[in-house]
Amino acid sequence: MTLPFNPYQEIASIAARHTSGEGEFATAIGNLFLSRRSKPAGPFHSAYRPCVAMVLQGAKSVRLGTETLNYGTGDYLLTSLDLPVAWRVTEASPEAPHLCFAMAIDAERVAALLRRVDIPRPAAHTDGLRGMAVNAAPPELLEAAVRLVRLLDRPNDIAAMAPLIEQEILYRVLTGPVGPHLLNIALAESQSNRIARAVAWLRENYARPLRIEALAELVGMSVSSFHHHFKSVTALTPVQFQKQLRLHEARRLMLIERLDAGMAGHRVGYQSPSQFSREYSRLYGISPARDVDAERLATAAE
């Protein structure tokens, strides 16, 4: 399939009109988000939720555990479960800002699509694939993405058309090269699905003490199998995963709710302020107090 137009030029133009400044923006389409950056920036630490993200202009990198994924114009990133990451904008300028869109993936919509459409199941040996992958966007996926973003200029069509186009995008992803990364998470009998359930438990209970044996039993796995598959899917051990969730939430509490470091650390499960400060500095490269001060100065300057 060859597109008779430049999809990136059109979709970037629409995205630029619907982003009023720097940062991330919700849109009139509930599952669609846009981002814009006019200069290289980061790292930014956050949790990526399940989504399909496509760079429309510029380039970006995402670090998951010790691995770094790079993607730019022509690529899309699939995130198939909640993952704590650090990301950077690596290519951007005022004349050609970094522009990206992300379509959130709804697990119920994936399940409904799989009930209606016979999509070949991944081979057994692919269970445990990483929960994040980059691939070149094929023309069919690009064309659907253009039609979805065009709806931002046609708001009266959103309610009728957006769900259909989102379903098409999901189908293109599921049947493409990185489809098994998402299919394995969706299939109830897979080890990857069990890991996704463990991740969901950790997100809800990050402040509680972590007992690996109990969590493995909760999702129906042996301890050794749980450790192996958790690291395969998330690139982190369960303890590292919980630690990053705790530190991300503590940073949010300090920046948004203006808690001090001691209270934020205690709120997310740390009993020792010194341990919290050490682990925070190890992840973010700066102490909690200095990080918060620097972030507030940067925000005030914008």
C-alpha positions as CSV (number, residue, x, y, z in Angstrom):
1,M,0.0,0.0,0.0
2,T,1.4,3.4,-1.1
3,L,-0.1,6.5,0.4
4,P,-0.8,9.3,-2.2
5,F,0.1,12.0,0.3
6,N,2.7,12.8,3.0
7,P,1.0,11.4,6.1
8,Y,3.6,12.8,8.5
9,Q,3.3,16.3,7.1
10,E,-0.4,16.3,7.4
11,I,-0.6,14.7,10.9
12,A,2.2,16.9,12.3
13,S,0.4,20.0,11.0
14,I,-2.9,19.0,12.7
15,A,-1.0,18.1,15.9
16,A,0.8,21.4,15.9
17,R,-2.5,23.3,15.8
18,H,-3.9,21.3,18.7
19,T,-1.0,21.8,21.0
20,S,-0.9,25.2,22.6
21,G,2.6,25.0,24.1
22,E,5.2,22.7,25.6
23,G,4.2,19.4,27.2
24,E,1.5,16.8,27.0
25,F,-2.1,17.5,26.0
26,A,-5.4,15.6,26.2
27,T,-7.7,15.9,23.2
28,A,-11.4,15.8,22.4
29,I,-10.8,12.1,21.6
30,G,-10.7,10.5,25.0
31,N,-8.0,7.9,24.2
32,L,-5.8,10.3,22.2
33,F,-3.0,12.4,23.6
34,L,-0.6,14.8,21.9
35,S,2.9,16.0,23.0
36,R,5.1,18.9,21.8
37,R,8.6,19.9,22.7
38,S,10.6,22.6,21.0
39,K,14.0,21.5,22.2
40,P,15.7,18.3,23.4
41,A,14.7,17.6,27.0
42,G,14.8,15.1,29.7
43,P,15.1,12.6,31.2
44,F,11.5,12.6,32.4
45,H,10.6,9.8,34.8
46,S,7.0,8.5,34.5
47,A,4.8,5.4,34.2
48,Y,3.8,4.5,30.6
49,R,0.4,3.0,30.4
50,P,-0.6,0.6,27.6
51,C,-0.6,2.7,24.4
52,V,0.5,3.0,20.8
53,A,2.7,6.1,20.4
54,M,3.9,7.5,17.1
55,V,6.5,10.2,16.6
56,L,5.2,12.6,14.0
57,Q,8.3,14.9,14.0
58,G,11.6,14.7,15.7
59,A,12.9,11.8,17.8
60,K,12.7,10.3,21.2
61,S,14.2,7.6,23.5
62,V,12.8,5.6,26.3
63,R,14.8,3.7,28.9
64,L,13.2,0.6,30.5
65,G,15.5,-0.9,33.1
66,T,18.9,-0.8,31.5
67,E,17.6,-0.9,27.9
68,T,17.1,2.1,25.7
69,L,14.6,2.2,22.8
70,N,15.1,4.9,20.2
71,Y,12.3,5.9,17.8
72,G,11.7,8.8,15.5
73,T,9.5,9.8,12.5
74,G,8.4,6.7,10.8
75,D,8.3,4.5,14.0
76,Y,5.7,3.6,16.6
77,L,6.2,2.4,20.1
78,L,3.9,-0.2,21.6
79,T,3.6,-0.4,25.4
80,S,1.5,-3.4,26.4
81,L,1.3,-3.0,30.2
82,D,2.1,-0.4,32.8
83,L,5.9,0.2,32.9
84,P,8.0,2.8,34.8
85,V,10.4,4.4,32.4
86,A,12.7,7.4,31.8
87,W,12.3,9.2,28.4
88,R,14.0,11.9,26.5
89,V,13.2,14.1,23.5
90,T,16.4,13.7,21.5
91,E,15.6,15.7,18.4
92,A,13.5,18.9,18.4
93,S,13.8,22.6,17.5
94,P,11.5,25.7,17.5
95,E,11.3,25.4,13.7
96,A,10.6,21.7,13.8
97,P,9.3,20.7,17.3
98,H,9.1,17.2,18.5
99,L,5.5,16.1,18.0
100,C,4.0,12.8,19.1
101,F,0.6,11.2,19.5
102,A,-0.3,8.4,21.9
103,M,-3.5,6.3,21.7
104,A,-4.3,4.6,25.0
105,I,-5.0,0.9,24.7
106,D,-8.2,-0.2,26.5
107,A,-7.9,-3.9,27.7
108,E,-11.6,-4.5,27.2
109,R,-11.5,-3.3,23.6
110,V,-8.6,-5.6,22.9
111,A,-10.5,-8.5,24.4
112,A,-13.6,-7.6,22.4
113,L,-11.6,-7.4,19.2
114,L,-10.0,-10.8,19.9
115,R,-13.5,-12.4,20.4
116,R,-14.7,-11.1,17.0
117,V,-11.6,-11.5,14.9
118,D,-9.5,-14.7,14.5
119,I,-6.0,-13.3,15.0
120,P,-3.3,-16.1,15.0
121,R,-2.0,-16.7,18.5
122,P,1.7,-16.2,19.1
123,A,4.0,-19.2,19.2
124,A,4.5,-20.6,22.7
125,H,8.2,-19.7,22.8
126,T,7.3,-16.0,22.4
127,D,5.5,-15.8,25.7
128,G,7.5,-13.5,28.0
129,L,8.3,-11.0,25.3
130,R,9.2,-7.5,26.6
131,G,6.2,-5.3,27.3
132,M,7.5,-2.5,25.1
133,A,8.7,-2.6,21.5
134,V,9.5,-0.3,18.6
135,N,8.7,-0.9,14.9
136,A,8.5,1.0,11.6
137,A,4.9,2.1,11.0
138,P,3.4,0.4,7.9
139,P,1.3,2.5,5.5
140,E,-2.0,0.9,6.7
141,L,-1.3,2.0,10.3
142,L,-0.2,5.4,9.2
143,E,-3.3,5.9,7.2
144,A,-5.6,5.0,10.1
145,A,-3.6,7.3,12.4
146,V,-4.1,10.2,10.0
147,R,-7.8,9.6,9.9
148,L,-8.0,9.5,13.7
149,V,-6.1,12.8,14.1
150,R,-8.2,14.5,11.4
151,L,-11.2,14.1,13.6
152,L,-9.7,16.8,15.9
153,D,-10.7,19.2,13.1
154,R,-14.1,17.6,12.8
155,P,-15.4,17.3,16.4
156,N,-19.0,16.4,15.3
157,D,-17.6,13.1,13.8
158,I,-15.6,12.0,16.9
159,A,-18.4,10.1,18.7
160,A,-19.3,8.0,15.6
161,M,-15.9,7.6,14.0
162,A,-13.2,7.6,16.7
163,P,-14.1,4.1,18.2
164,L,-14.0,2.5,14.7
165,I,-10.6,4.0,13.8
166,E,-9.2,3.1,17.2
167,Q,-10.3,-0.4,16.6
168,E,-8.6,-0.5,13.2
169,I,-5.4,0.8,14.8
170,L,-5.5,-1.9,17.4
171,Y,-6.1,-4.5,14.7
172,R,-3.1,-3.2,12.6
173,V,-0.9,-3.4,15.7
174,L,-2.1,-6.8,16.8
175,T,-1.5,-8.3,13.3
176,G,1.8,-6.5,12.8
177,P,5.4,-7.5,13.8
178,V,5.0,-6.4,17.4
179,G,1.5,-7.8,17.8
180,P,2.7,-10.8,20.0
181,H,3.9,-8.3,22.6
182,L,0.3,-7.3,23.2
183,L,-1.4,-10.6,22.4
184,N,0.6,-12.4,25.1
185,I,-0.6,-9.9,27.7
186,A,-4.2,-10.3,26.5
187,L,-4.4,-14.1,26.5
188,A,-5.6,-15.3,29.9
189,E,-3.7,-18.5,29.8
190,S,-0.3,-17.0,29.1
191,Q,2.6,-16.3,31.5
192,S,2.7,-12.7,30.3
193,N,-0.9,-12.2,31.3
194,R,0.0,-13.4,34.8
195,I,2.8,-10.9,34.9
196,A,0.4,-8.2,33.9
197,R,-1.8,-9.1,36.8
198,A,1.2,-8.9,39.1
199,V,2.0,-5.5,37.7
200,A,-1.6,-4.3,38.3
201,W,-1.3,-5.6,42.0
202,L,2.0,-3.7,42.5
203,R,0.5,-0.5,41.1
204,E,-2.3,-0.7,43.6
205,N,-0.2,-1.8,46.5
206,Y,3.3,-0.2,46.0
207,A,3.4,1.1,49.5
208,R,2.9,-2.3,51.1
209,P,5.8,-4.7,51.9
210,L,6.5,-7.0,49.0
211,R,6.5,-10.7,49.6
212,I,7.6,-12.4,46.3
213,E,6.2,-15.8,47.3
214,A,2.8,-14.4,48.1
215,L,2.6,-12.4,44.8
216,A,3.8,-15.4,42.8
217,E,1.1,-17.5,44.4
218,L,-1.5,-14.8,43.8
219,V,-0.9,-15.1,40.0
220,G,-0.5,-18.8,39.9
221,M,3.2,-19.1,39.3
222,S,6.2,-20.7,41.0
223,V,8.7,-18.3,42.5
224,S,11.4,-19.1,40.0
225,S,9.1,-18.9,37.0
226,F,7.6,-15.6,38.3
227,H,11.1,-14.0,38.7
228,H,12.1,-15.1,35.2
229,H,9.0,-14.0,33.4
230,F,8.7,-10.7,35.3
231,K,12.2,-9.7,34.3
232,S,11.6,-10.8,30.7
233,V,8.4,-8.7,30.3
234,T,9.4,-5.6,32.3
235,A,13.2,-5.6,32.2
236,L,13.1,-5.1,36.0
237,T,13.0,-7.4,39.0
238,P,9.8,-7.2,41.1
239,V,11.7,-5.3,43.8
240,Q,13.1,-2.8,41.2
241,F,9.7,-2.3,39.7
242,Q,8.1,-1.6,43.1
243,K,11.0,0.8,44.0
244,Q,10.5,2.8,40.8
245,L,6.7,3.0,41.4
246,R,7.3,4.2,44.9
247,L,9.9,6.9,43.9
248,H,7.8,8.2,41.0
249,E,4.8,8.6,43.4
250,A,7.0,10.2,46.0
251,R,8.2,12.8,43.5
252,R,4.6,13.5,42.5
253,L,3.6,14.0,46.1
254,M,6.5,16.5,46.6
255,L,5.9,18.4,43.4
256,I,2.1,18.4,43.2
257,E,0.9,18.0,46.8
258,R,4.0,19.8,48.2
259,L,4.8,17.2,50.8
260,D,8.3,17.3,52.3
261,A,10.7,14.5,51.5
262,G,10.3,12.7,54.8
263,M,6.5,12.6,54.6
264,A,6.5,11.7,50.9
265,G,8.9,8.8,51.5
266,H,6.8,7.5,54.4
267,R,3.6,7.8,52.4
268,V,5.0,5.5,49.7
269,G,6.3,2.9,52.1
270,Y,9.8,3.9,53.2
271,Q,10.5,3.6,56.9
272,S,13.9,5.1,56.7
273,P,14.3,8.7,55.4
274,S,18.0,8.0,54.7
275,Q,17.2,5.0,52.6
276,F,14.5,7.0,50.7
277,S,17.0,9.7,50.0
278,R,19.7,7.3,48.8
279,E,17.4,5.4,46.5
280,Y,15.8,8.6,45.2
281,S,19.3,10.0,44.4
282,R,20.3,6.8,42.7
283,L,17.3,6.9,40.3
284,Y,17.1,10.6,39.6
285,G,20.7,11.6,40.0
286,I,19.9,14.3,42.6
287,S,18.6,14.5,46.2
288,P,14.9,14.9,46.7
289,A,15.1,18.4,48.0
290,R,17.4,19.7,45.3
291,D,15.3,17.9,42.6
292,V,12.1,19.6,43.8
293,D,13.8,23.0,44.1
294,A,15.2,22.7,40.5
295,E,11.9,21.6,39.1
296,R,10.0,24.5,40.7
297,L,12.6,27.0,39.4
298,A,12.3,25.5,35.9
299,T,8.5,25.7,36.0
300,A,8.6,29.3,37.2
301,A,10.9,30.3,34.4
302,E,8.6,28.9,31.7
